[in-house]
Amino acid sequence: MLIIWGANQDLATVFGFADLTMGLLALVNLVALVLLMPLGLRVLNDYEQQRLAGEEPRFSADDHAHLRLDPVSWPTEP
C-alpha cells in the first residue's frame, strides 16, 4: 500500500514521510534503551566484578535469577 502511495506522491512528500517514520523509530529505540539501562548496568557490573577478581568473565543464568531467563536459551552450567 505504501509503495502505491509513494509512487503517486512527489519526492519531497515521500522523503518527508520517511524522515518522520525514521524519527519515530529512533524515539522508540531511545525509550527502550532508557528502560533497559538498569538491567544492562547490573549485568555490566557483574562482568566488571568478575574481571577485577581475575576470573574469566562468564554469563550464568543462575547468577541472574531476577531476569527470569528462558532455560532453553540460557542453560545452566553442569
PDB file of N, H, CA, C and O in Angstrom:
ATOM      1  N   MET A   1       0.817  -1.180   0.000  1.00  0.00           N
ATOM      2  CA  MET A   1       0.000   0.000   0.000  1.00  0.00           C
ATOM      3  C   MET A   1       0.872   1.259   0.000  1.00  0.00           C
ATOM      4  O   MET A   1       0.578   2.226  -0.703  1.00  0.00           O
ATOM      5  N   LEU A   2       1.955   1.237   0.801  1.00  0.00           N
ATOM      6  H   LEU A   2       2.193   0.452   1.373  1.00  0.00           H
ATOM      7  CA  LEU A   2       2.845   2.396   0.820  1.00  0.00           C
ATOM      8  C   LEU A   2       3.588   2.568  -0.503  1.00  0.00           C
ATOM      9  O   LEU A   2       3.926   3.687  -0.888  1.00  0.00           O
ATOM     10  N   ILE A   3       3.841   1.462  -1.195  1.00  0.00           N
ATOM     11  H   ILE A   3       3.566   0.553  -0.882  1.00  0.00           H
ATOM     12  CA  ILE A   3       4.510   1.560  -2.493  1.00  0.00           C
ATOM     13  C   ILE A   3       3.609   2.299  -3.486  1.00  0.00           C
ATOM     14  O   ILE A   3       4.071   3.161  -4.234  1.00  0.00           O
ATOM     15  N   ILE A   4       2.342   1.955  -3.482  1.00  0.00           N
ATOM     16  H   ILE A   4       1.967   1.255  -2.874  1.00  0.00           H
ATOM     17  CA  ILE A   4       1.397   2.632  -4.379  1.00  0.00           C
ATOM     18  C   ILE A   4       1.273   4.099  -3.991  1.00  0.00           C
ATOM     19  O   ILE A   4       1.265   4.973  -4.858  1.00  0.00           O
ATOM     20  N   TRP A   5       1.175   4.375  -2.679  1.00  0.00           N
ATOM     21  H   TRP A   5       1.182   3.665  -1.975  1.00  0.00           H
ATOM     22  CA  TRP A   5       1.080   5.762  -2.210  1.00  0.00           C
ATOM     23  C   TRP A   5       2.330   6.543  -2.621  1.00  0.00           C
ATOM     24  O   TRP A   5       2.228   7.660  -3.128  1.00  0.00           O
ATOM     25  N   GLY A   6       3.513   5.952  -2.401  1.00  0.00           N
ATOM     26  H   GLY A   6       3.596   5.044  -1.989  1.00  0.00           H
ATOM     27  CA  GLY A   6       4.766   6.620  -2.724  1.00  0.00           C
ATOM     28  C   GLY A   6       4.945   6.865  -4.215  1.00  0.00           C
ATOM     29  O   GLY A   6       5.556   7.855  -4.619  1.00  0.00           O
ATOM     30  N   ALA A   7       4.410   5.959  -5.031  1.00  0.00           N
ATOM     31  H   ALA A   7       3.914   5.155  -4.703  1.00  0.00           H
ATOM     32  CA  ALA A   7       4.529   6.124  -6.476  1.00  0.00           C
ATOM     33  C   ALA A   7       3.662   7.270  -6.993  1.00  0.00           C
ATOM     34  O   ALA A   7       3.929   7.831  -8.055  1.00  0.00           O
ATOM     35  N   ASN A   8       2.638   7.605  -6.242  1.00  0.00           N
ATOM     36  H   ASN A   8       2.422   7.149  -5.379  1.00  0.00           H
ATOM     37  CA  ASN A   8       1.718   8.661  -6.673  1.00  0.00           C
ATOM     38  C   ASN A   8       1.994  10.016  -6.019  1.00  0.00           C
ATOM     39  O   ASN A   8       1.308  10.993  -6.318  1.00  0.00           O
ATOM     40  N   GLN A   9       2.980  10.084  -5.140  1.00  0.00           N
ATOM     41  H   GLN A   9       3.537   9.290  -4.897  1.00  0.00           H
ATOM     42  CA  GLN A   9       3.300  11.340  -4.449  1.00  0.00           C
ATOM     43  C   GLN A   9       4.574  11.944  -5.034  1.00  0.00           C
ATOM     44  O   GLN A   9       5.353  11.273  -5.711  1.00  0.00           O
ATOM     45  N   ASP A  10       4.757  13.223  -4.752  1.00  0.00           N
ATOM     46  H   ASP A  10       4.124  13.768  -4.202  1.00  0.00           H
ATOM     47  CA  ASP A  10       6.014  13.839  -5.180  1.00  0.00           C
ATOM     48  C   ASP A  10       7.136  13.406  -4.231  1.00  0.00           C
ATOM     49  O   ASP A  10       6.877  12.966  -3.111  1.00  0.00           O
ATOM     50  N   LEU A  11       8.363  13.533  -4.686  1.00  0.00           N
ATOM     51  H   LEU A  11       8.573  13.890  -5.596  1.00  0.00           H
ATOM     52  CA  LEU A  11       9.522  13.016  -3.966  1.00  0.00           C
ATOM     53  C   LEU A  11       9.706  13.681  -2.604  1.00  0.00           C
ATOM     54  O   LEU A  11      10.104  13.017  -1.647  1.00  0.00           O
ATOM     55  N   ALA A  12       9.425  14.978  -2.500  1.00  0.00           N
ATOM     56  H   ALA A  12       9.101  15.518  -3.277  1.00  0.00           H
ATOM     57  CA  ALA A  12       9.579  15.684  -1.224  1.00  0.00           C
ATOM     58  C   ALA A  12       8.632  15.117  -0.167  1.00  0.00           C
ATOM     59  O   ALA A  12       9.011  14.989   0.998  1.00  0.00           O
ATOM     60  N   THR A  13       7.416  14.781  -0.558  1.00  0.00           N
ATOM     61  H   THR A  13       7.107  14.885  -1.504  1.00  0.00           H
ATOM     62  CA  THR A  13       6.456  14.199   0.384  1.00  0.00           C
ATOM     63  C   THR A  13       6.909  12.827   0.848  1.00  0.00           C
ATOM     64  O   THR A  13       6.804  12.503   2.031  1.00  0.00           O
ATOM     65  N   VAL A  14       7.409  12.021  -0.072  1.00  0.00           N
ATOM     66  H   VAL A  14       7.494  12.283  -1.033  1.00  0.00           H
ATOM     67  CA  VAL A  14       7.874  10.674   0.265  1.00  0.00           C
ATOM     68  C   VAL A  14       9.058  10.745   1.220  1.00  0.00           C
ATOM     69  O   VAL A  14       9.102  10.011   2.208  1.00  0.00           O
ATOM     70  N   PHE A  15      10.023  11.626   0.934  1.00  0.00           N
ATOM     71  H   PHE A  15       9.987  12.223   0.132  1.00  0.00           H
ATOM     72  CA  PHE A  15      11.176  11.758   1.827  1.00  0.00           C
ATOM     73  C   PHE A  15      10.778  12.352   3.169  1.00  0.00           C
ATOM     74  O   PHE A  15      11.343  11.982   4.198  1.00  0.00           O
ATOM     75  N   GLY A  16       9.824  13.258   3.175  1.00  0.00           N
ATOM     76  H   GLY A  16       9.365  13.559   2.340  1.00  0.00           H
ATOM     77  CA  GLY A  16       9.326  13.807   4.437  1.00  0.00           C
ATOM     78  C   GLY A  16       8.684  12.737   5.294  1.00  0.00           C
ATOM     79  O   GLY A  16       8.897  12.693   6.506  1.00  0.00           O
ATOM     80  N   PHE A  17       7.890  11.863   4.661  1.00  0.00           N
ATOM     81  H   PHE A  17       7.717  11.899   3.677  1.00  0.00           H
ATOM     82  CA  PHE A  17       7.271  10.759   5.388  1.00  0.00           C
ATOM     83  C   PHE A  17       8.331   9.789   5.900  1.00  0.00           C
ATOM     84  O   PHE A  17       8.234   9.299   7.026  1.00  0.00           O
ATOM     85  N   ALA A  18       9.338   9.511   5.080  1.00  0.00           N
ATOM     86  H   ALA A  18       9.416   9.909   4.166  1.00  0.00           H
ATOM     87  CA  ALA A  18      10.414   8.611   5.503  1.00  0.00           C
ATOM     88  C   ALA A  18      11.177   9.200   6.687  1.00  0.00           C
ATOM     89  O   ALA A  18      11.521   8.481   7.625  1.00  0.00           O
ATOM     90  N   ASP A  19      11.441  10.503   6.644  1.00  0.00           N
ATOM     91  H   ASP A  19      11.162  11.087   5.882  1.00  0.00           H
ATOM     92  CA  ASP A  19      12.122  11.157   7.774  1.00  0.00           C
ATOM     93  C   ASP A  19      11.295  11.064   9.046  1.00  0.00           C
ATOM     94  O   ASP A  19      11.829  10.812  10.125  1.00  0.00           O
ATOM     95  N   LEU A  20       9.993  11.268   8.916  1.00  0.00           N
ATOM     96  H   LEU A  20       9.558  11.474   8.039  1.00  0.00           H
ATOM     97  CA  LEU A  20       9.107  11.191  10.080  1.00  0.00           C
ATOM     98  C   LEU A  20       9.108   9.788  10.682  1.00  0.00           C
ATOM     99  O   LEU A  20       9.215   9.634  11.898  1.00  0.00           O
ATOM    100  N   THR A  21       8.991   8.774   9.842  1.00  0.00           N
ATOM    101  H   THR A  21       8.905   8.899   8.854  1.00  0.00           H
ATOM    102  CA  THR A  21       8.961   7.409  10.364  1.00  0.00           C
ATOM    103  C   THR A  21      10.305   7.008  10.977  1.00  0.00           C
ATOM    104  O   THR A  21      10.331   6.305  11.987  1.00  0.00           O
ATOM    105  N   MET A  22      11.411   7.439  10.388  1.00  0.00           N
ATOM    106  H   MET A  22      11.390   8.010   9.567  1.00  0.00           H
ATOM    107  CA  MET A  22      12.723   7.139  10.970  1.00  0.00           C
ATOM    108  C   MET A  22      12.888   7.844  12.324  1.00  0.00           C
ATOM    109  O   MET A  22      13.470   7.285  13.253  1.00  0.00           O
ATOM    110  N   GLY A  23      12.382   9.050  12.424  1.00  0.00           N
ATOM    111  H   GLY A  23      11.909   9.504  11.669  1.00  0.00           H
ATOM    112  CA  GLY A  23      12.428   9.760  13.699  1.00  0.00           C
ATOM    113  C   GLY A  23      11.613   9.058  14.768  1.00  0.00           C
ATOM    114  O   GLY A  23      12.041   8.968  15.919  1.00  0.00           O
ATOM    115  N   LEU A  24      10.436   8.559  14.395  1.00  0.00           N
ATOM    116  H   LEU A  24      10.089   8.632  13.461  1.00  0.00           H
ATOM    117  CA  LEU A  24       9.613   7.824  15.357  1.00  0.00           C
ATOM    118  C   LEU A  24      10.281   6.522  15.779  1.00  0.00           C
ATOM    119  O   LEU A  24      10.224   6.144  16.949  1.00  0.00           O
ATOM    120  N   LEU A  25      10.911   5.838  14.837  1.00  0.00           N
ATOM    121  H   LEU A  25      10.957   6.145  13.886  1.00  0.00           H
ATOM    122  CA  LEU A  25      11.638   4.615  15.185  1.00  0.00           C
ATOM    123  C   LEU A  25      12.796   4.908  16.131  1.00  0.00           C
ATOM    124  O   LEU A  25      13.045   4.149  17.068  1.00  0.00           O
ATOM    125  N   ALA A  26      13.496   5.996  15.888  1.00  0.00           N
ATOM    126  H   ALA A  26      13.293   6.612  15.127  1.00  0.00           H
ATOM    127  CA  ALA A  26      14.600   6.372  16.778  1.00  0.00           C
ATOM    128  C   ALA A  26      14.071   6.692  18.172  1.00  0.00           C
ATOM    129  O   ALA A  26      14.696   6.330  19.169  1.00  0.00           O
ATOM    130  N   LEU A  27      12.934   7.362  18.250  1.00  0.00           N
ATOM    131  H   LEU A  27      12.426   7.656  17.440  1.00  0.00           H
ATOM    132  CA  LEU A  27      12.348   7.702  19.548  1.00  0.00           C
ATOM    133  C   LEU A  27      11.965   6.444  20.319  1.00  0.00           C
ATOM    134  O   LEU A  27      12.211   6.356  21.522  1.00  0.00           O
ATOM    135  N   VAL A  28      11.374   5.484  19.646  1.00  0.00           N
ATOM    136  H   VAL A  28      11.175   5.555  18.668  1.00  0.00           H
ATOM    137  CA  VAL A  28      11.009   4.217  20.294  1.00  0.00           C
ATOM    138  C   VAL A  28      12.264   3.504  20.807  1.00  0.00           C
ATOM    139  O   VAL A  28      12.268   2.976  21.918  1.00  0.00           O
ATOM    140  N   ASN A  29      13.325   3.491  19.998  1.00  0.00           N
ATOM    141  H   ASN A  29      13.322   3.921  19.095  1.00  0.00           H
ATOM    142  CA  ASN A  29      14.566   2.843  20.424  1.00  0.00           C
ATOM    143  C   ASN A  29      15.194   3.548  21.620  1.00  0.00           C
ATOM    144  O   ASN A  29      15.726   2.889  22.512  1.00  0.00           O
ATOM    145  N   LEU A  30      15.141   4.872  21.651  1.00  0.00           N
ATOM    146  H   LEU A  30      14.708   5.408  20.926  1.00  0.00           H
ATOM    147  CA  LEU A  30      15.698   5.607  22.792  1.00  0.00           C
ATOM    148  C   LEU A  30      14.916   5.309  24.071  1.00  0.00           C
ATOM    149  O   LEU A  30      15.510   5.163  25.140  1.00  0.00           O
ATOM    150  N   VAL A  31      13.609   5.218  23.972  1.00  0.00           N
ATOM    151  H   VAL A  31      13.127   5.337  23.104  1.00  0.00           H
ATOM    152  CA  VAL A  31      12.793   4.867  25.143  1.00  0.00           C
ATOM    153  C   VAL A  31      13.159   3.469  25.626  1.00  0.00           C
ATOM    154  O   VAL A  31      13.293   3.251  26.830  1.00  0.00           O
ATOM    155  N   ALA A  32      13.323   2.521  24.710  1.00  0.00           N
ATOM    156  H   ALA A  32      13.215   2.698  23.731  1.00  0.00           H
ATOM    157  CA  ALA A  32      13.699   1.158  25.088  1.00  0.00           C
ATOM    158  C   ALA A  32      15.071   1.129  25.755  1.00  0.00           C
ATOM    159  O   ALA A  32      15.271   0.400  26.727  1.00  0.00           O
ATOM    160  N   LEU A  33      16.013   1.911  25.246  1.00  0.00           N
ATOM    161  H   LEU A  33      15.851   2.504  24.457  1.00  0.00           H
ATOM    162  CA  LEU A  33      17.341   1.969  25.866  1.00  0.00           C
ATOM    163  C   LEU A  33      17.277   2.510  27.289  1.00  0.00           C
ATOM    164  O   LEU A  33      17.950   1.997  28.183  1.00  0.00           O
ATOM    165  N   VAL A  34      16.476   3.534  27.496  1.00  0.00           N
ATOM    166  H   VAL A  34      15.929   3.951  26.769  1.00  0.00           H
ATOM    167  CA  VAL A  34      16.345   4.107  28.837  1.00  0.00           C
ATOM    168  C   VAL A  34      15.718   3.091  29.790  1.00  0.00           C
ATOM    169  O   VAL A  34      16.144   2.970  30.938  1.00  0.00           O
ATOM    170  N   LEU A  35      14.709   2.363  29.316  1.00  0.00           N
ATOM    171  H   LEU A  35      14.362   2.462  28.383  1.00  0.00           H
ATOM    172  CA  LEU A  35      14.050   1.368  30.173  1.00  0.00           C
ATOM    173  C   LEU A  35      14.954   0.175  30.464  1.00  0.00           C
ATOM    174  O   LEU A  35      14.851  -0.427  31.533  1.00  0.00           O
ATOM    175  N   LEU A  36      15.836  -0.178  29.534  1.00  0.00           N
ATOM    176  H   LEU A  36      15.920   0.311  28.665  1.00  0.00           H
ATOM    177  CA  LEU A  36      16.717  -1.334  29.730  1.00  0.00           C
ATOM    178  C   LEU A  36      18.040  -0.981  30.401  1.00  0.00           C
ATOM    179  O   LEU A  36      18.825  -1.874  30.721  1.00  0.00           O
ATOM    180  N   MET A  37      18.297   0.302  30.619  1.00  0.00           N
ATOM    181  H   MET A  37      17.659   1.027  30.360  1.00  0.00           H
ATOM    182  CA  MET A  37      19.576   0.721  31.184  1.00  0.00           C
ATOM    183  C   MET A  37      19.860   0.114  32.563  1.00  0.00           C
ATOM    184  O   MET A  37      20.983  -0.342  32.781  1.00  0.00           O
ATOM    185  N   PRO A  38      18.906   0.082  33.510  1.00  0.00           N
ATOM    186  CA  PRO A  38      19.224  -0.532  34.805  1.00  0.00           C
ATOM    187  C   PRO A  38      19.635  -1.999  34.693  1.00  0.00           C
ATOM    188  O   PRO A  38      20.545  -2.448  35.391  1.00  0.00           O
ATOM    189  N   LEU A  39      18.968  -2.737  33.824  1.00  0.00           N
ATOM    190  H   LEU A  39      18.229  -2.372  33.258  1.00  0.00           H
ATOM    191  CA  LEU A  39      19.317  -4.139  33.624  1.00  0.00           C
ATOM    192  C   LEU A  39      20.715  -4.268  33.022  1.00  0.00           C
ATOM    193  O   LEU A  39      21.513  -5.091  33.470  1.00  0.00           O
ATOM    194  N   GLY A  40      21.003  -3.467  32.023  1.00  0.00           N
ATOM    195  H   GLY A  40      20.355  -2.798  31.660  1.00  0.00           H
ATOM    196  CA  GLY A  40      22.327  -3.501  31.407  1.00  0.00           C
ATOM    197  C   GLY A  40      23.425  -3.140  32.384  1.00  0.00           C
ATOM    198  O   GLY A  40      24.503  -3.734  32.353  1.00  0.00           O
ATOM    199  N   LEU A  41      23.168  -2.177  33.249  1.00  0.00           N
ATOM    200  H   LEU A  41      22.292  -1.694  33.274  1.00  0.00           H
ATOM    201  CA  LEU A  41      24.175  -1.785  34.237  1.00  0.00           C
ATOM    202  C   LEU A  41      24.423  -2.888  35.252  1.00  0.00           C
ATOM    203  O   LEU A  41      25.556  -3.077  35.693  1.00  0.00           O
ATOM    204  N   ARG A  42      23.360  -3.631  35.635  1.00  0.00           N
ATOM    205  H   ARG A  42      22.440  -3.477  35.277  1.00  0.00           H
ATOM    206  CA  ARG A  42      23.543  -4.751  36.566  1.00  0.00           C
ATOM    207  C   ARG A  42      24.408  -5.845  35.952  1.00  0.00           C
ATOM    208  O   ARG A  42      25.308  -6.371  36.605  1.00  0.00           O
ATOM    209  N   VAL A  43      24.136  -6.183  34.698  1.00  0.00           N
ATOM    210  H   VAL A  43      23.404  -5.756  34.167  1.00  0.00           H
ATOM    211  CA  VAL A  43      24.922  -7.227  34.028  1.00  0.00           C
ATOM    212  C   VAL A  43      26.357  -6.748  33.802  1.00  0.00           C
ATOM    213  O   VAL A  43      27.298  -7.528  33.950  1.00  0.00           O
ATOM    214  N   LEU A  44      26.532  -5.475  33.447  1.00  0.00           N
ATOM    215  H   LEU A  44      25.767  -4.841  33.327  1.00  0.00           H
ATOM    216  CA  LEU A  44      27.870  -4.922  33.269  1.00  0.00           C
ATOM    217  C   LEU A  44      28.644  -4.918  34.585  1.00  0.00           C
ATOM    218  O   LEU A  44      29.842  -5.201  34.595  1.00  0.00           O
ATOM    219  N   ASN A  45      27.983  -4.604  35.681  1.00  0.00           N
ATOM    220  H   ASN A  45      27.009  -4.374  35.672  1.00  0.00           H
ATOM    221  CA  ASN A  45      28.627  -4.615  36.993  1.00  0.00           C
ATOM    222  C   ASN A  45      29.104  -6.025  37.346  1.00  0.00           C
ATOM    223  O   ASN A  45      30.196  -6.193  37.889  1.00  0.00           O
ATOM    224  N   ASP A  46      28.290  -7.036  37.041  1.00  0.00           N
ATOM    225  H   ASP A  46      27.403  -6.900  36.600  1.00  0.00           H
ATOM    226  CA  ASP A  46      28.691  -8.418  37.284  1.00  0.00           C
ATOM    227  C   ASP A  46      29.927  -8.770  36.455  1.00  0.00           C
ATOM    228  O   ASP A  46      30.855  -9.406  36.955  1.00  0.00           O
ATOM    229  N   TYR A  47      29.936  -8.358  35.197  1.00  0.00           N
ATOM    230  H   TYR A  47      29.182  -7.841  34.791  1.00  0.00           H
ATOM    231  CA  TYR A  47      31.076  -8.603  34.317  1.00  0.00           C
ATOM    232  C   TYR A  47      32.339  -7.952  34.877  1.00  0.00           C
ATOM    233  O   TYR A  47      33.393  -8.585  34.930  1.00  0.00           O
ATOM    234  N   GLU A  48      32.234  -6.693  35.293  1.00  0.00           N
ATOM    235  H   GLU A  48      31.378  -6.179  35.250  1.00  0.00           H
ATOM    236  CA  GLU A  48      33.404  -5.980  35.815  1.00  0.00           C
ATOM    237  C   GLU A  48      33.899  -6.592  37.110  1.00  0.00           C
ATOM    238  O   GLU A  48      35.108  -6.645  37.334  1.00  0.00           O
ATOM    239  N   GLN A  49      32.998  -7.060  37.975  1.00  0.00           N
ATOM    240  H   GLN A  49      32.016  -7.017  37.793  1.00  0.00           H
ATOM    241  CA  GLN A  49      33.421  -7.713  39.215  1.00  0.00           C
ATOM    242  C   GLN A  49      34.188  -8.998  38.915  1.00  0.00           C
ATOM    243  O   GLN A  49      35.178  -9.300  39.582  1.00  0.00           O
ATOM    244  N   GLN A  50      33.740  -9.747  37.926  1.00  0.00           N
ATOM    245  H   GLN A  50      32.936  -9.501  37.384  1.00  0.00           H
ATOM    246  CA  GLN A  50      34.457 -10.975  37.557  1.00  0.00           C
ATOM    247  C   GLN A  50      35.840 -10.650  37.015  1.00  0.00           C
ATOM    248  O   GLN A  50      36.806 -11.345  37.331  1.00  0.00           O
ATOM    249  N   ARG A  51      35.949  -9.603  36.205  1.00  0.00           N
ATOM    250  H   ARG A  51      35.164  -9.038  35.949  1.00  0.00           H
ATOM    251  CA  ARG A  51      37.255  -9.199  35.663  1.00  0.00           C
ATOM    252  C   ARG A  51      38.194  -8.742  36.772  1.00  0.00           C
ATOM    253  O   ARG A  51      39.372  -9.099  36.772  1.00  0.00           O
ATOM    254  N   LEU A  52      37.683  -7.952  37.721  1.00  0.00           N
ATOM    255  H   LEU A  52      36.726  -7.662  37.721  1.00  0.00           H
ATOM    256  CA  LEU A  52      38.521  -7.474  38.825  1.00  0.00           C
ATOM    257  C   LEU A  52      38.975  -8.611  39.729  1.00  0.00           C
ATOM    258  O   LEU A  52      40.041  -8.535  40.339  1.00  0.00           O
ATOM    259  N   ALA A  53      38.168  -9.665  39.819  1.00  0.00           N
ATOM    260  H   ALA A  53      37.302  -9.727  39.323  1.00  0.00           H
ATOM    261  CA  ALA A  53      38.537 -10.827  40.639  1.00  0.00           C
ATOM    262  C   ALA A  53      39.543 -11.719  39.916  1.00  0.00           C
ATOM    263  O   ALA A  53      40.004 -12.709  40.485  1.00  0.00           O
ATOM    264  N   GLY A  54      39.891 -11.387  38.675  1.00  0.00           N
ATOM    265  H   GLY A  54      39.517 -10.583  38.213  1.00  0.00           H
ATOM    266  CA  GLY A  54      40.861 -12.173  37.926  1.00  0.00           C
ATOM    267  C   GLY A  54      40.265 -13.395  37.262  1.00  0.00           C
ATOM    268  O   GLY A  54      40.996 -14.265  36.789  1.00  0.00           O
ATOM    269  N   GLU A  55      38.945 -13.471  37.222  1.00  0.00           N
ATOM    270  H   GLU A  55      38.351 -12.765  37.606  1.00  0.00           H
ATOM    271  CA  GLU A  55      38.279 -14.616  36.604  1.00  0.00           C
ATOM    272  C   GLU A  55      38.039 -14.337  35.125  1.00  0.00           C
ATOM    273  O   GLU A  55      38.062 -13.190  34.679  1.00  0.00           O
ATOM    274  N   GLU A  56      37.810 -15.405  34.384  1.00  0.00           N
ATOM    275  H   GLU A  56      37.791 -16.337  34.747  1.00  0.00           H
ATOM    276  CA  GLU A  56      37.360 -15.276  33.003  1.00  0.00           C
ATOM    277  C   GLU A  56      35.865 -14.958  33.064  1.00  0.00           C
ATOM    278  O   GLU A  56      35.095 -15.770  33.576  1.00  0.00           O
ATOM    279  N   PRO A  57      35.435 -13.808  32.559  1.00  0.00           N
ATOM    280  CA  PRO A  57      34.018 -13.445  32.668  1.00  0.00           C
ATOM    281  C   PRO A  57      33.116 -14.448  31.955  1.00  0.00           C
ATOM    282  O   PRO A  57      33.394 -14.872  30.833  1.00  0.00           O
ATOM    283  N   ARG A  58      32.033 -14.814  32.631  1.00  0.00           N
ATOM    284  H   ARG A  58      31.808 -14.469  33.543  1.00  0.00           H
ATOM    285  CA  ARG A  58      31.049 -15.719  32.054  1.00  0.00           C
ATOM    286  C   ARG A  58      29.671 -15.258  32.494  1.00  0.00           C
ATOM    287  O   ARG A  58      29.502 -14.708  33.582  1.00  0.00           O
ATOM    288  N   PHE A  59      28.703 -15.486  31.646  1.00  0.00           N
ATOM    289  H   PHE A  59      28.839 -15.933  30.762  1.00  0.00           H
ATOM    290  CA  PHE A  59      27.326 -15.150  31.985  1.00  0.00           C
ATOM    291  C   PHE A  59      26.620 -16.421  32.403  1.00  0.00           C
ATOM    292  O   PHE A  59      26.531 -17.374  31.630  1.00  0.00           O
ATOM    293  N   SER A  60      26.119 -16.436  33.620  1.00  0.00           N
ATOM    294  H   SER A  60      26.191 -15.661  34.249  1.00  0.00           H
ATOM    295  CA  SER A  60      25.403 -17.587  34.141  1.00  0.00           C
ATOM    296  C   SER A  60      23.979 -17.158  34.484  1.00  0.00           C
ATOM    297  O   SER A  60      23.769 -16.191  35.216  1.00  0.00           O
ATOM    298  N   ALA A  61      23.015 -17.886  33.950  1.00  0.00           N
ATOM    299  H   ALA A  61      23.186 -18.671  33.356  1.00  0.00           H
ATOM    300  CA  ALA A  61      21.615 -17.571  34.230  1.00  0.00           C
ATOM    301  C   ALA A  61      21.301 -17.743  35.707  1.00  0.00           C
ATOM    302  O   ALA A  61      20.423 -17.063  36.237  1.00  0.00           O
ATOM    303  N   ASP A  62      22.011 -18.646  36.377  1.00  0.00           N
ATOM    304  H   ASP A  62      22.725 -19.198  35.946  1.00  0.00           H
ATOM    305  CA  ASP A  62      21.769 -18.853  37.808  1.00  0.00           C
ATOM    306  C   ASP A  62      22.146 -17.623  38.625  1.00  0.00           C
ATOM    307  O   ASP A  62      21.530 -17.361  39.658  1.00  0.00           O
ATOM    308  N   ASP A  63      23.141 -16.868  38.183  1.00  0.00           N
ATOM    309  H   ASP A  63      23.642 -17.081  37.344  1.00  0.00           H
ATOM    310  CA  ASP A  63      23.568 -15.670  38.897  1.00  0.00           C
ATOM    311  C   ASP A  63      22.604 -14.512  38.694  1.00  0.00           C
ATOM    312  O   ASP A  63      22.666 -13.517  39.416  1.00  0.00           O
ATOM    313  N   HIS A  64      21.724 -14.633  37.727  1.00  0.00           N
ATOM    314  H   HIS A  64      21.673 -15.441  37.140  1.00  0.00           H
ATOM    315  CA  HIS A  64      20.791 -13.550  37.400  1.00  0.00           C
ATOM    316  C   HIS A  64      19.361 -14.079  37.382  1.00  0.00           C
ATOM    317  O   HIS A  64      18.668 -13.974  36.370  1.00  0.00           O
ATOM    318  N   ALA A  65      18.925 -14.644  38.495  1.00  0.00           N
ATOM    319  H   ALA A  65      19.488 -14.730  39.317  1.00  0.00           H
ATOM    320  CA  ALA A  65      17.576 -15.208  38.573  1.00  0.00           C
ATOM    321  C   ALA A  65      16.508 -14.132  38.405  1.00  0.00           C
ATOM    322  O   ALA A  65      15.405 -14.419  37.941  1.00  0.00           O
ATOM    323  N   HIS A  66      16.833 -12.889  38.782  1.00  0.00           N
ATOM    324  H   HIS A  66      17.730 -12.656  39.159  1.00  0.00           H
ATOM    325  CA  HIS A  66      15.866 -11.796  38.665  1.00  0.00           C
ATOM    326  C   HIS A  66      15.496 -11.494  37.214  1.00  0.00           C
ATOM    327  O   HIS A  66      14.502 -10.811  36.967  1.00  0.00           O
ATOM    328  N   LEU A  67      16.281 -11.992  36.243  1.00  0.00           N
ATOM    329  H   LEU A  67      17.089 -12.547  36.443  1.00  0.00           H
ATOM    330  CA  LEU A  67      15.999 -11.745  34.835  1.00  0.00           C
ATOM    331  C   LEU A  67      14.943 -12.685  34.271  1.00  0.00           C
ATOM    332  O   LEU A  67      14.386 -12.422  33.205  1.00  0.00           O
ATOM    333  N   ARG A  68      14.661 -13.785  34.981  1.00  0.00           N
ATOM    334  H   ARG A  68      15.113 -13.999  35.847  1.00  0.00           H
ATOM    335  CA  ARG A  68      13.694 -14.788  34.546  1.00  0.00           C
ATOM    336  C   ARG A  68      13.974 -15.218  33.095  1.00  0.00           C
ATOM    337  O   ARG A  68      13.104 -15.142  32.227  1.00  0.00           O
ATOM    338  N   LEU A  69      15.203 -15.666  32.867  1.00  0.00           N
ATOM    339  H   LEU A  69      15.909 -15.728  33.572  1.00  0.00           H
ATOM    340  CA  LEU A  69      15.639 -16.066  31.532  1.00  0.00           C
ATOM    341  C   LEU A  69      15.063 -17.418  31.145  1.00  0.00           C
ATOM    342  O   LEU A  69      14.805 -18.262  32.003  1.00  0.00           O
ATOM    343  N   ASP A  70      14.866 -17.614  29.867  1.00  0.00           N
ATOM    344  H   ASP A  70      15.076 -16.928  29.170  1.00  0.00           H
ATOM    345  CA  ASP A  70      14.381 -18.879  29.343  1.00  0.00           C
ATOM    346  C   ASP A  70      15.476 -19.926  29.517  1.00  0.00           C
ATOM    347  O   ASP A  70      16.569 -19.757  28.976  1.00  0.00           O
ATOM    348  N   PRO A  71      15.212 -21.007  30.259  1.00  0.00           N
ATOM    349  CA  PRO A  71      16.265 -22.005  30.490  1.00  0.00           C
ATOM    350  C   PRO A  71      16.716 -22.729  29.225  1.00  0.00           C
ATOM    351  O   PRO A  71      17.815 -23.282  29.194  1.00  0.00           O
ATOM    352  N   VAL A  72      15.898 -22.734  28.198  1.00  0.00           N
ATOM    353  H   VAL A  72      15.005 -22.285  28.223  1.00  0.00           H
ATOM    354  CA  VAL A  72      16.304 -23.371  26.943  1.00  0.00           C
ATOM    355  C   VAL A  72      17.338 -22.489  26.230  1.00  0.00           C
ATOM    356  O   VAL A  72      18.290 -22.992  25.633  1.00  0.00           O
ATOM    357  N   SER A  73      17.139 -21.182  26.301  1.00  0.00           N
ATOM    358  H   SER A  73      16.366 -20.773  26.786  1.00  0.00           H
ATOM    359  CA  SER A  73      18.063 -20.258  25.640  1.00  0.00           C
ATOM    360  C   SER A  73      19.354 -20.104  26.434  1.00  0.00           C
ATOM    361  O   SER A  73      20.429 -19.975  25.847  1.00  0.00           O
ATOM    362  N   TRP A  74      19.262 -20.116  27.749  1.00  0.00           N
ATOM    363  H   TRP A  74      18.390 -20.220  28.226  1.00  0.00           H
ATOM    364  CA  TRP A  74      20.431 -19.944  28.614  1.00  0.00           C
ATOM    365  C   TRP A  74      20.503 -21.101  29.592  1.00  0.00           C
ATOM    366  O   TRP A  74      20.130 -20.959  30.756  1.00  0.00           O
ATOM    367  N   PRO A  75      20.981 -22.250  29.121  1.00  0.00           N
ATOM    368  CA  PRO A  75      21.049 -23.411  30.029  1.00  0.00           C
ATOM    369  C   PRO A  75      22.047 -23.170  31.156  1.00  0.00           C
ATOM    370  O   PRO A  75      23.034 -22.453  30.994  1.00  0.00           O
ATOM    371  N   THR A  76      21.767 -23.783  32.294  1.00  0.00           N
ATOM    372  H   THR A  76      20.965 -24.365  32.426  1.00  0.00           H
ATOM    373  CA  THR A  76      22.694 -23.669  33.426  1.00  0.00           C
ATOM    374  C   THR A  76      23.889 -24.567  33.177  1.00  0.00           C
ATOM    375  O   THR A  76      23.803 -25.577  32.478  1.00  0.00           O
ATOM    376  N   GLU A  77      24.993 -24.178  33.762  1.00  0.00           N
ATOM    377  H   GLU A  77      25.063 -23.358  34.331  1.00  0.00           H
ATOM    378  CA  GLU A  77      26.229 -24.964  33.586  1.00  0.00           C
ATOM    379  C   GLU A  77      26.155 -26.239  34.428  1.00  0.00           C
ATOM    380  O   GLU A  77      25.564 -26.231  35.508  1.00  0.00           O
ATOM    381  N   PRO A  78      26.744 -27.326  33.950  1.00  0.00           N
ATOM    382  CA  PRO A  78      26.704 -28.583  34.717  1.00  0.00           C
ATOM    383  C   PRO A  78      27.529 -28.523  35.976  1.00  0.00           C
ATOM    384  O   PRO A  78      27.592 -29.501  36.721  1.00  0.00           O
TER     385      PRO A  78
END
